[in-house]
């Protein structure tokens, strides 16, 4: 169990007992990809995998952190609160959090952290947001900070944007802060209004990690965000959220590729709204069709899929008992999510992972349901 492991790591690292243990989950996004930084709608859900942080206050302003499973092993890393410096390592997520807190006027001192996570890195399941939110929860309790869950999520996003340098939207941190693994979080990323929407009876999710990792602090994710901003500017709106399906004819007159990027965002926002309606109506076939359409849009219009992901999706879509499947997360690797009949989830996950390994040469890891086997 992760909570026991993190307490053990803290004791082994600092030869002391922690003051507290905090945690936050990874997330799977059911639908609504690359809409959050465009002011749109998203529909994430927490997964069972979590990041746990054991923490204790210390005198002065020295911060120390150790991780059992982030790059660098369990070696202790240090920095001075108030004098954070970029290291290009996992420590930057911790430093980004302390800097964001200070810039908002929250006073903290020195501390020791131990971090253990079973959210796989680079999997499209928000390992970074789980780390940021778990650290923020620990520091909130350690230093008695008056900080609600929405503000906490905003500080986590700021840490990742401003210190780590990854131009992510707010969805991941909001999911890590507010979502659970029983209901989806229907979130308007512009107004921050949200609603818990239960998964319909008879449905289950399958989440499979492709083994292809990504990095949102560099590369094509940043390019896609810039393309969306160019499209919005060309269309004379602050964000692509300000457009709807009736605007598609003029969107499609934009030069390639920004026209296709905008088309994905506009249609994806519409798919989120339709998905919420389908969930409330218990219409699993409609919801599955929306999953499939979302994947096609990510693959063709937004171009964030890769061959391994397309293979996993096609294998899942071909399975009996599967309503639909799609790439989840920012893309360029990561994981897929499939909507399946609840009594078929474990068997479907096992067969898809095995077929992927046989055809793709990589090892797929089944994350949901946890009882499924891996190959």
Secondary structure per residue as TSV (DSSP state, phi and psi in degrees):
chain	resnum	aa	ss	phi	psi
A	1	X	-	360.0	137.6
A	2	X	H	-63.1	-44.5
A	3	X	H	-58.4	-41.7
A	4	X	H	-65.8	-40.1
A	5	X	H	-64.6	-38.0
A	6	X	H	-72.4	-34.5
A	7	X	H	-65.7	-41.6
A	8	X	H	-62.7	-41.5
A	9	X	H	-64.6	-40.5
A	10	X	H	-61.5	-46.5
A	11	X	H	-61.0	-44.3
A	12	X	H	-67.1	-33.1
A	13	X	H	-79.2	-43.8
A	14	X	H	-111.4	-3.6
A	15	X	S	52.7	45.2
A	16	X	S	-156.9	169.0
A	17	X	-	-92.8	142.0
A	18	X	-	-72.2	154.6
A	19	X	S	-75.3	-30.3
A	20	X	E	-163.7	165.6
A	21	X	E	-126.9	131.2
A	22	X	E	-125.4	159.0
A	23	X	E	-151.8	165.8
A	24	X	E	-152.1	147.8
A	25	X	E	-88.1	158.2
A	26	X	E	-72.1	177.1
A	27	X	E	-142.0	152.4
A	28	X	E	-114.4	132.6
A	29	X	E	-91.8	117.0
A	30	X	S	-66.8	-41.9
A	31	X	S	-169.0	154.6
A	32	X	-	107.2	63.3
A	33	X	-	-100.3	132.2
A	34	X	S	63.5	22.2
A	35	X	-	-96.6	-22.1
A	36	X	G	-66.5	-44.4
A	37	X	G	-77.8	-1.1
A	38	X	G	-102.8	12.6
A	39	X	T	77.9	17.7
A	40	X	-	-99.6	-154.4
A	41	X	E	-105.3	148.0
A	42	X	E	-140.5	163.5
A	43	X	E	-142.7	68.1
A	44	X	E	-85.7	168.9
A	45	X	E	-147.4	140.9
A	46	X	E	-69.4	153.4
A	47	X	E	-113.1	164.6
A	48	X	E	-64.2	-28.0
A	49	X	E	-68.8	139.5
A	50	X	E	-137.5	159.9
A	51	X	E	-106.2	128.5
A	52	X	E	-116.3	141.6
A	53	X	E	-128.3	123.8
A	54	X	E	-99.4	136.8
A	55	X	E	-143.6	154.4
A	56	X	E	-150.4	146.3
A	57	X	E	-76.7	150.0
A	58	X	E	-135.7	162.2
A	59	X	S	-69.5	151.0
A	60	X	S	82.8	-158.2
A	61	X	S	-120.3	13.4
A	62	X	E	-80.0	128.3
A	63	X	E	-109.4	134.8
A	64	X	E	-128.6	141.4
A	65	X	E	-142.2	142.6
A	66	X	E	-134.7	142.2
A	67	X	E	-131.2	137.6
A	68	X	S	-82.8	-21.9
A	69	X	S	-140.0	11.2
A	70	X	S	-92.8	163.5
A	71	X	T	-55.1	131.1
A	72	X	T	107.7	-1.9
A	73	X	T	65.7	-151.7
A	74	X	T	-97.8	18.0
A	75	X	-	-62.7	136.8
A	76	X	-	-72.5	134.2
A	77	X	E	-117.1	146.9
A	78	X	E	-130.9	152.8
A	79	X	E	-157.5	164.5
A	80	X	E	-98.5	124.1
A	81	X	T	-60.3	126.1
A	82	X	T	98.7	-10.8
A	83	X	-	-131.6	44.4
A	84	X	-	-66.1	140.4
A	85	X	-	-135.8	136.4
A	86	X	-	-63.0	132.3
A	87	X	-	-116.8	-8.9
A	88	X	S	60.0	36.1
A	89	X	S	-135.1	179.1
A	90	X	T	-59.3	-23.2
A	91	X	H	-61.5	-24.6
A	92	X	H	-64.0	-27.6
A	93	X	H	-68.5	-34.9
A	94	X	H	-72.4	-45.8
A	95	X	H	-63.4	-38.0
A	96	X	H	-61.5	-37.6
A	97	X	H	-65.2	-47.0
A	98	X	H	-66.4	-35.9
A	99	X	H	-67.0	-42.3
A	100	X	H	-62.4	-40.8
A	101	X	H	-61.5	-45.7
A	102	X	H	-63.1	-40.8
A	103	X	H	-66.9	-21.5
A	104	X	T	-96.6	7.5
A	105	X	T	87.3	13.8
A	106	X	-	-90.2	122.9
A	107	X	-	-91.4	123.7
A	108	X	-	-133.2	159.7
A	109	X	-	-116.7	-150.3
A	110	X	E	-76.5	159.0
A	111	X	E	-162.0	163.6
A	112	X	E	-120.2	138.1
A	113	X	E	-127.1	146.7
A	114	X	E	-124.8	136.6
A	115	X	E	-126.8	128.8
A	116	X	E	-134.9	134.0
A	117	X	E	-139.8	144.5
A	118	X	-	-115.6	16.9
A	119	X	S	-83.1	115.1
A	120	X	-	-65.0	138.7
A	121	X	T	-72.8	143.2
A	122	X	T	63.8	26.2
A	123	X	S	-102.9	0.9
A	124	X	S	76.8	19.2
A	125	X	S	-119.8	20.8
A	126	X	-	65.7	47.6
A	127	X	H	-62.1	-35.9
A	128	X	H	-68.3	-42.3
A	129	X	H	-65.5	-38.5
A	130	X	H	-61.5	-38.5
A	131	X	H	-67.0	-48.4
A	132	X	H	-59.8	-46.7
A	133	X	H	-70.1	-38.3
A	134	X	H	-65.6	-40.1
A	135	X	H	-65.7	-42.9
A	136	X	H	-61.9	-41.0
A	137	X	H	-62.8	-40.9
A	138	X	H	-64.2	-45.8
A	139	X	H	-68.7	-35.3
A	140	X	H	-57.4	-44.9
A	141	X	H	-76.2	-38.4
A	142	X	H	-60.5	-41.5
A	143	X	T	-110.3	13.9
A	144	X	T	52.2	49.7
A	145	X	-	-82.1	137.6
A	146	X	-	-86.0	100.4
A	147	X	-	-151.8	109.0
A	148	X	-	-79.8	172.8
A	149	X	H	-68.4	-31.4
A	150	X	H	-71.3	-45.6
A	151	X	H	-62.8	-37.4
A	152	X	H	-59.3	-44.1
A	153	X	H	-62.5	-41.2
A	154	X	H	-62.8	-38.1
A	155	X	H	-67.2	-37.1
A	156	X	H	-63.0	-42.4
A	157	X	H	-63.3	-41.9
A	158	X	H	-63.0	-39.3
A	159	X	I	-58.6	-42.9
A	160	X	I	-74.0	-38.9
A	161	X	I	-68.8	-53.1
A	162	X	I	-86.3	-34.1
A	163	X	I	-99.9	-50.6
A	164	X	I	-71.6	-35.5
A	165	X	-	92.4	20.3
A	166	X	-	-99.8	122.2
A	167	X	-	-82.8	53.0
A	168	X	-	-79.9	154.9
A	169	X	-	-80.5	-169.1
A	170	X	S	-90.8	-10.3
A	171	X	H	-55.4	-46.9
A	172	X	H	-62.6	-45.3
A	173	X	H	-69.0	-36.9
A	174	X	H	-64.5	-40.2
A	175	X	H	-65.4	-44.5
A	176	X	H	-63.5	-30.7
A	177	X	H	-87.7	-31.1
A	178	X	H	-122.3	-21.0
A	179	X	-	-83.4	161.7
A	180	X	-	-131.0	175.6
A	181	X	S	-96.3	20.6
A	182	X	S	-115.9	-25.1
A	183	X	E	-134.4	151.8
A	184	X	E	-85.3	150.3
A	185	X	E	-102.2	100.7
A	186	X	E	-81.3	111.1
A	187	X	E	-123.5	130.1
A	188	X	E	-91.6	108.8
A	189	X	T	-74.3	-11.9
A	190	X	T	-83.0	-49.6
A	191	X	T	-90.8	-16.2
A	192	X	-	66.1	15.8
A	193	X	-	-73.4	141.2
A	194	X	E	-144.3	159.5
A	195	X	E	-144.9	139.0
A	196	X	E	-86.3	125.5
A	197	X	E	-121.6	113.4
A	198	X	E	-66.4	146.3
A	199	X	-	-66.0	135.2
A	200	X	-	-61.1	151.8
A	201	X	T	-57.3	143.2
A	202	X	T	87.1	-2.9
A	203	X	E	-110.5	151.1
A	204	X	E	-143.6	165.3
A	205	X	E	-112.0	147.0
A	206	X	E	-120.2	128.9
A	207	X	E	-124.0	124.2
A	208	X	E	-128.8	126.9
A	209	X	E	-85.2	127.7
A	210	X	-	-74.6	-18.4
A	211	X	S	87.0	-2.1
A	212	X	-	-97.8	115.3
A	213	X	-	-91.6	161.2
A	214	X	-	-133.7	172.7
A	215	X	-	-144.0	110.7
A	216	X	T	-80.0	-6.7
A	217	X	T	-80.9	-4.5
A	218	X	S	-151.1	172.8
A	219	X	T	78.4	-147.5
A	220	X	H	-70.5	-25.7
A	221	X	H	-59.7	-45.7
A	222	X	H	-61.7	-39.3
A	223	X	H	-62.7	-42.8
A	224	X	H	-62.9	-40.4
A	225	X	H	-63.6	-42.6
A	226	X	H	-63.6	-37.6
A	227	X	H	-64.7	-38.8
A	228	X	H	-63.7	-40.7
A	229	X	H	-65.0	-38.6
A	230	X	H	-65.3	-40.4
A	231	X	H	-64.3	-44.1
A	232	X	H	-61.3	-42.2
A	233	X	H	-63.5	-42.8
A	234	X	H	-64.9	-28.9
A	235	X	H	-93.3	-1.3
A	236	X	T	73.7	32.2
A	237	X	-	-127.4	153.8
A	238	X	S	-63.1	-42.1
A	239	X	S	-144.7	158.6
A	240	X	G	-64.8	-19.7
A	241	X	G	-55.7	-26.9
A	242	X	G	-78.0	3.2
A	243	X	-	-112.5	158.2
A	244	X	-	-134.9	-171.7
A	245	X	G	-61.8	-28.4
A	246	X	G	-67.5	-17.4
A	247	X	G	-87.4	-3.7
A	248	X	H	-58.8	-37.3
A	249	X	H	-57.2	-41.9
A	250	X	H	-78.7	-27.3
A	251	X	H	-61.2	-41.7
A	252	X	T	-73.4	-7.6
A	253	X	T	-87.9	-6.0
A	254	X	S	-69.2	154.8
A	255	X	-	-66.1	154.2
A	256	X	T	-79.9	138.5
A	257	X	T	-98.4	-0.4
A	258	X	H	-67.2	-24.7
A	259	X	H	-65.2	-43.1
A	260	X	H	-68.9	-36.0
A	261	X	H	-61.7	-46.2
A	262	X	H	-65.2	-39.2
A	263	X	H	-61.0	-41.0
A	264	X	H	-59.9	-48.7
A	265	X	H	-62.3	-44.5
A	266	X	H	-64.7	-47.0
A	267	X	H	-70.4	-31.9
A	268	X	H	-68.5	-40.3
A	269	X	H	-57.0	-43.7
A	270	X	H	-63.7	-38.4
A	271	X	H	-66.1	-34.7
A	272	X	H	-62.3	-47.5
A	273	X	H	-61.3	-41.9
A	274	X	H	-66.0	-35.0
A	275	X	H	-66.7	-41.3
A	276	X	H	-61.3	-43.4
A	277	X	H	-62.7	-41.7
A	278	X	H	-65.0	-39.6
A	279	X	H	-64.3	-43.1
A	280	X	H	-67.4	-29.2
A	281	X	H	-86.9	-7.2
A	282	X	T	70.5	25.3
A	283	X	-	-92.7	87.6
A	284	X	H	-71.5	-33.3
A	285	X	H	-65.7	-41.8
A	286	X	H	-64.5	-41.9
A	287	X	H	-63.1	-40.9
A	288	X	H	-64.4	-39.5
A	289	X	H	-61.3	-37.0
A	290	X	H	-68.4	-37.8
A	291	X	H	-57.8	-48.3
A	292	X	H	-62.7	-43.0
A	293	X	H	-65.2	-37.2
A	294	X	H	-62.6	-42.8
A	295	X	H	-63.6	-43.4
A	296	X	H	-59.9	-39.3
A	297	X	H	-67.6	-40.6
A	298	X	H	-65.1	-37.5
A	299	X	H	-72.5	-44.7
A	300	X	H	-96.4	-43.5
A	301	X	T	-89.3	-43.0
A	302	X	S	-95.6	-16.8
A	303	X	-	52.6	53.4
A	304	X	-	-115.0	1.3
A	305	X	-	-87.6	169.1
A	306	X	-	-135.3	163.2
A	307	X	H	-55.7	-38.1
A	308	X	H	-63.9	-40.7
A	309	X	H	-66.3	-44.3
A	310	X	H	-59.6	-37.6
A	311	X	H	-64.6	-47.7
A	312	X	H	-59.3	-44.6
A	313	X	H	-62.2	-46.1
A	314	X	H	-65.6	-37.8
A	315	X	H	-63.3	-41.9
A	316	X	H	-66.8	-44.8
A	317	X	H	-61.3	-27.3
A	318	X	T	-81.2	-9.8
A	319	X	S	-79.1	140.3
A	320	X	T	-65.9	136.4
A	321	X	T	92.1	-0.7
A	322	X	E	-100.9	125.6
A	323	X	E	-84.7	-33.5
A	324	X	E	-177.2	162.4
A	325	X	E	-151.0	154.1
A	326	X	E	-160.6	159.6
A	327	X	E	-63.0	136.6
A	328	X	E	-120.5	142.9
A	329	X	S	95.8	-172.3
A	330	X	S	-70.2	-17.8
A	331	X	S	99.2	-169.4
A	332	X	S	60.6	36.9
A	333	X	S	124.8	-160.9
A	334	X	-	93.2	-135.9
A	335	X	E	-130.6	167.1
A	336	X	E	-117.4	158.0
A	337	X	E	-125.8	136.1
A	338	X	E	-124.1	140.9
A	339	X	E	-96.1	121.4
A	340	X	E	-134.8	164.3
A	341	X	E	-63.1	137.2
A	342	X	G	-61.2	-32.8
A	343	X	G	-83.9	-0.4
A	344	X	G	-108.2	-5.1
A	345	X	H	-58.9	-51.0
A	346	X	H	-63.1	-44.2
A	347	X	H	-67.6	-42.1
A	348	X	H	-61.1	-46.9
A	349	X	H	-59.2	-43.6
A	350	X	H	-64.1	-45.0
A	351	X	H	-66.6	-42.7
A	352	X	H	-64.5	-44.5
A	353	X	H	-62.5	-40.9
A	354	X	H	-66.5	-44.0
A	355	X	H	-64.4	-38.3
A	356	X	H	-62.5	-45.3
A	357	X	H	-62.3	-37.6
A	358	X	H	-70.7	-34.3
A	359	X	H	-98.1	-29.3
A	360	X	H	-103.0	-15.9
A	361	X	S	80.4	-3.2
A	362	X	S	-106.4	163.5
A	363	X	-	-95.9	121.6
A	364	X	-	-91.1	141.8
A	365	X	E	-114.0	122.3
A	366	X	E	-82.6	119.4
A	367	X	E	-101.6	-33.7
A	368	X	E	-139.0	127.4
A	369	X	S	-74.7	150.7
A	370	X	T	-69.5	-20.3
A	371	X	T	-76.2	-14.4
A	372	X	S	-67.8	152.1
A	373	X	-	-85.7	165.5
A	374	X	-	-115.2	160.7
A	375	X	-	-134.6	360.0
